[in-house]
Amino acid sequence: MATNFRSSTQPFLVRRKDENNGVPILEIVTVNAAPILDRENYVTATYTLRDGEDGPIIWRQPGRIRGRGNSTWTMPKKPWKVKLDNAVPFLGIAASKDWALLANYIDPSKIRNQLAFEMSGHTDLPWAPHTHNVEVYLNGAYQGLYGFTESVEVDPARVNVTKMKATDISGAALTGGYVMEVDTRLEENGEVGWRTRLNVPIIFDIPDGLVPEQYAYMRDYTQVAEDALYADDFATTGAWKTYFDVDSWIDWYLLTELTANNDAGFGASVKITKPRGGNLHLGPAWDYDASFGITFYIPHPSDEWWIRVGATWIARMLEDPSFVTRMKERWVPFRDSLLDPDNSIFDWIEERSELVSEARARDHAHWGVQNSGAPDPKIFLQERIAWMDSEFTNGYEDTTPPAAPTNFVQESSTATTVSFSWDEMPGAVGYRIRRNGTIVAQVAYPYAIPMDSTTVVVDPTGTFTIQSRDATGNWSAEQGL
């Protein structure tokens, strides 16, 4: 029987107010004013939290600090990893040694991450990071407005799965718990991980994946799960649900589609958890600074699909009518919770935005305003809830298939691979290739830009066909070579 880890004693921020009136000051002093140079090497530091400038000390802890993040680390305003010497609480958040200081550099509102975490508390996902706004000074130099945030860790108050040991190499102990991440930077960053047959890049978060038995177990489990999901009769047999916790995948999808998170098209920061004895749970929610209308690639309006158009396992799940029915059922209480007239998410946005308004202005004066044309998250969310509600109510009225790809040709082959090219079709957001009727490749954001060729690791003999997909999820007729 699967382990039930849907429990958390930690209240979400919507159910409590900041203890301080305004944004407290976090002073970070490194030994000998040492700079923070990279994401690998910690610098010894002392953290002091004050109730306003020159105000009384609220909290002081010794610890260390280093850089963190991927694309965010390349930006002028740096995010940091906080490692305290002692496991202590922070302004009502449960005790831990491990925290993150999120810079939110690209977000002009400075609340997008916090807003998404808050919205996660309206789903049945078991945990989302709690965060407090702080203004940071590093060795006396102003750094701006940050989010002092719980990092993703295996802990009863965070990701509540069994913490694995290096000796967990067989039997039930080998089955979990694992925290993994979908990340297209797998090879670029030299991460411990693998790509599935359909090119989904998965890396280890916790444990580190250096135990061969644990690495092999999760690599094989995710491949069996993907194979079941992409079987021709997957919707008929429902066997894929043995490997996926359907409700968590639906809840994460609804949250992330609603926020239109740039990374969540299976590009990066997509967390997958596997509890001991259980199957693949999606979540926790993480990394939403590029969301609510902010994206690195394609300007995203509030009335277009986002997550369902990529090369995601969720896009495949949405081809199962039972999954769609369950998703629509879960949408209603989620939407109603966000719109609760006595405690709506829009009230939360207004209160939080007002709370950080002065600190945000100082941050903007120091760093400039990034994505100044981005929509206000409140307006974006209002429009998107209304649009998604209409789409779900009307049952995806657009059922017209797109045109099949043209000029589908085989460019080259080896004993184990075959390369194809084709013409990109207007309105197409992805493609899939079959060999003898079995799906062997999917080509879509974020793995392929442009999307007009691919190399497939497969026996090059056989009959190959290609289909194109539109943003609603309709597939074209198959086009052969």
N, C-alpha and C positions, 0 to 999 in steps of 0.2 A: 504494500500500500504506500502511495506517495506521502511524503512528509508534508504536513500542513504548516507552512511558516507564515501564514497570513495573520500576524499579530504584532501589535506595537503599543506599548504603554506611553509612547511619547506623543503629546498633543501637537497638532499642527498649528501653525501660526495664526490661522484664522480664528482660533479659539483662545488666543491670548494677545495681549498688547505688549509693546515694548515697555520694559521696566523704566526706561529713561525717556524723558521728554526731549526728543531731538536725537541727534546722532552723536554717540560718544566718540572720543578721540583714542586711537590706539597708537601708542608710541613704541616703535621697535628700535632697539639699540643693539647693534652687533658688537662683538668684542673687537676693540681697536678700530671701530668703524669699518670693519671689513665689508667689501661690496658683495652682493649676491650675483655671481657670475654665470651660473649654469643651473641645469635641472638635476644634476647628479650629486653635487657636493654641498652638504649642509654647512651653514655658518652658525656658530654659537650666538645666541641672542637672548635678550630679556624683553618680555612683552608687558606693557603697562597700559591699562585701560582707565581713562579718566572721564568723568562726567562733564564734558565740555573742556574748552581750552583753559588750562591752569586750574581746572576743577579738581575735586577730591579723587583719590585713587579708588576705583571700584574693584579692580582685579589686577594682580601682577603674577607672572609666572616665568620661570626660566625655561629655555628650550633651544630649538634650532630652527633654521629657515633655509629654504633653497627655492629655485625656480620650479615652475610646474606648467602644464599645458602643452599644446602642440602649436597650432596657428596662433593662439593668443600669446605664446611666449615670444613670437617674432614682432609683436606690436610694441609701441613705445612705452605704454603703461603695462608693467609686468604683473602677472599673477604669481602667487607664491604658495608653496607647501609649508605648513606649520607643523612642527613636531615638538610638543611640549615634553618636559622631563617627567611630568606627573599627569595621570588621568584626572582631569578636573572638569567641572561643568563650566559653561560660559553663558551668563545671563539667562539662566533657566534651561539651557539646552543640556542634555545628558552628558556626563563626564566622559572624556576621551583624551588621549594624547594627540590624536590626528585630526587636523583641520585644514581648510583651504582658504586662502584669501583671493577671492575672485575679483578681477579688475573691472570686468564689464565695460571694457574700453569702447567696443563698437556700438554699444547700446546707449542712445542719448537719454533714455528714460531712467537708466540705472536700476530698473526693477524687473526686467524681463525674466532673468533667472529665478528670482524670488517669486515672481508671479506664477511661473510654471510649477515650481515646487509646491506652492500654495494650492494650485488647481489639482495637483496630484492627490492632495489630501481629500478631495471630493470624489475620488475613485476608490476602488477596493485594493489598489496597490498597497502593499503592506508598509512602505516607508518611502519618504522623500526627504532630502536634506533640509534641515532647519538652518536659518541664516539670520544674522543681524547686520545691519548697516553700520559701518565705522568709517571715520576719516583717519587715514594712516599718515604718520610721519616716520620716516626711516632715517635714523641718525640725525634727527632734527630737520630733515628736508621734507616738505609737504609732498605727498604722493597721490592724494585724491580720495575719492569715495570708493570703498570696497565692500564686499560682502564677506563677513567672517562666517564660514560655512562648514557644516559637517561634510567630511569627505566620505567617499564610499568605502566602508570597511565592514568586515564580518564582525558583528557585535550584536548582542541581544537588543540593543537600542537602535541599531541601524539595520544592516542586512542580517537578518536573524536565521542564519544557516549554520550547520556544524563547521567549526573551524578545523581544517584538515591538517594532518601532520605528514611529514615525509614518509612515515611508516605505513600510511594508509594506501596500500598497493594491491589489495585483493578484497573479494567479498563485498559486503554492504559498505564497508568503509571507503572503498574506491569510488563509490557512486556520488559522493558529494561531501560538503558543499563547495560549489565552484561559483566564482564570479568571473564572467568573461565579457568581452567587448567586441563589437563589430567595428573594424577600423581599417580603412583603405590604405593607411600608412604602414601597414604590416611590414613590408620589406624596407621601406624608406627609413623607418626608425629601428630596424633590426629587432623587432619584437618577437617574443616566443609565441608562435601561433601557426596557422595553416589556412589554406583556401579550400573551400568545399568544391565539389565537382562543378557546381554552378557559380563558382568564383566569389562566394561570400567570404570575406576575410575575417577571421576570428582570432583574437589574442587572449592570453590569460591575464586577468587582473589579480585574482586571489584564488588559489595559491599561484606561485610564479611559473608553473609549467615545466620546471626543470627536473621533476621526477618522471622518468620515462613512462612508467605505468600510468600515471595520472594524465600525462600528455596524450598517450595512445588511447586511453579510455574516452576522453572528451572528443578527440579528433574523430574516432570511430562512431561515437554516439551522435554527434551532430551530422555526420554523413548519412547514417541510417535514418535519422529524423528527416533530413532533406529529401532523401530518396522516397520516403513514405509520402511526403507532402507533394512531390512532383510525379507520383505514380499516375497513370492515366485514369485509374478508377478511384482516385483519392477521395473525391466527394461522395462517391457511392458507398465505399466501405467504411470511411471515417477512421481508417487505421492510423492516419497521421496524428490524430488527437491523443494517441498513446504517448507520443513524444513531446507534445506541447501542452502547457497549461493554458487552455483556451481563454479563460476569463482574464488572465493577466495580459495576454496578447491583445485582447479586445480593449481592455482599459487603457493600456499604454498607447494603442493605436488611436483611440478617441482623443486622449489628452494631446498626443503629438500631432495628429492631423488638425486638431482645433488650433493649436499654437503655430502650425506650419513651421516646425523646427527645421532649419536648413540641414543639420547633420543627420536627421533621423531617417533619411532615405537610405539607410544602411551605408552611410558614408563614414561616420565616426561617432563615438560617444554613445553608442547603443549598447546598453548593459543587458546581459543575459545571465540569469542566475539558475543554478541547478542544485536544489537541496538534496541531501542524502536520501536515497530511495525514491526521489521524485523525478519529474521531467523538466523541460526547459520553460522557465518563467521569464517573461520579458520585464525589464526594469531592474533597478529603480530608475526614475527619471533623472537625467543629468545633462547639463550643458545646453542651455536655452538662450544664450545671449543673442544668437542669430535666429530670431523667431518673431512672431507677430508682425510680419511684413518685412523683416530684415533678412537678406540672403546674400551670399557671396557670389552667386552665379546668375540666376534668372530672377528679375523682379517679380515678387509674388503677391498678387492681389488677394483679397479676402474671399473671392468667389471662384477659386479653382482648386482642384485636388492637388495634394502635395505628396504625402507618404505613399498613397496607393499607386502612384505612377512610376515608382522606381523599381530597381531590381531587388525587391524585398520579398522575404518569405510571407509577409502580410499581404502583399499583392496577390500571391498565389492563394492564400487562405480566403481572400475575398471572392474567389471563384467557386467556393463551396457555399451553396445556398443556406445551409444550416448555420454556418459561421456568420453570414450576413444577417440572418434572422436574430441570432443571439446578440450581435452587435447593435442592432436597432433597439432591441429590448433594453440593453444597458445604456444606450444613449439617453433615454428619457430621464431616469433618475439622476444621471450625471448633469445633464442640462438643467434640470429643475433645481438641483443643489446650487449650481452656479448662479441661478436667477432668483434664489430665495429672497423675497422682498425684505425680510428681516435681517438678512446677513448675506447680501449678494457679493459676488466677486467684484462688481463694479464699485461698490462701496469700499472694498479692500484696496482697489487700485487708487482711488482718490485719496484715501487716508495715507497709504504708503507713499504716494507721490508727494503729498504735502509734507510728510515727515522728512523726506530727503531733499526737499526743494532748495534750501539754502546751501546744503553741502553739495548738491548736484551743480548748482551755479558756480561754486568755487572750483569743482572738478573741471567743468567746462572752460572756465577762465584759464586754468592751468594747462589742460591737454587739448583744448579745442573740442568742437562738437562733431562727432563722427556720425555718419548716416543721418544728417540733419533733415533729410526729406522723408525719413521713415515715418509711417503712420503712428499716431498715438496708440499705445497698446489697448487702451479702453475702447476706442472707436473701432480698431481692427477686430477686437474680440466680439463686440456687439454685432458687427456686420457678419462675422464668420459664424457665430452661433446661429443667426437667423438663416444664413445660406445653407449650412449643413442640416439644420432642422428641416428646411424645405426639401433638400435633396433626399433625406431619409424618408420623409413623409410621402414624397411623390414617387419613391422607389426607383431612383435613377432613371429618369424618363428617356435619356439618350441611350438607345440600344442599337444604333446604326453602326455597323462595323467599319473600320477604316479601310482604305485601299491596301491591297497586298503589296509588299515591296517589289520593286522592279530591278532588273539587271542583277539578279542573285547569281553569283558565279563563284566557282572554286578557284582560288588563286594559286595555291600550292599545298603540298602535303608531305608528311614524313611517315615513318612506320607507326607513329603514335599520335600525330596531330594533323589537323587540316585547317586551312585558312580560307575565309570567305570574305567577299565584299558585296555591297548592294547599294542602291540609291536610297538615301533617306527620304521618307515620305512626309509630305506636309501634314502636320497635326499628330504625327506619331511620337510617342514618348518612350518607346522601347520595342525590342524585337526578341523573338525566341526562335531557336533552331532545334529541329528534331532530326534524329537519326533513326531510321526504321520505326518511326512513330514515337520514340522516346525523347523527351526534352533533354538536350545535352548542353545547351548554352542559353543564357539570357543576357541581352545587351541593353543597358539602360543607365541613366544617371544613378549613382555617382561614378560608376566604373568606366564609363566610356563617353567621352566628348571629343570629337563628334561620334555619332553612332552609326557608322556605315561599314564597319569591318570587325572581324574578330578571328582569333585562333582558338580552336577547340581541341582539348586534349582528349582524343577519342580515336578509335579505330577508323581510319579514313574511308574504309569500304562501306557500302550501304547506300541507302536512299536518304538524301538530306532535303529538308524543306524549311522555309522561314515564314514567320507571321509578324505583322506589326500590331502594336497596341496603342489605343488612344487614352486620353486622360481619364475617361470614365471607367475604363477597364475592358472595353470591347476589343476582341481580337479579330484580325482580318482572316480571310481565307488563306490557306497554305499555298505558298509559291515554291515550286520545285526548281531544281537546277536546269 
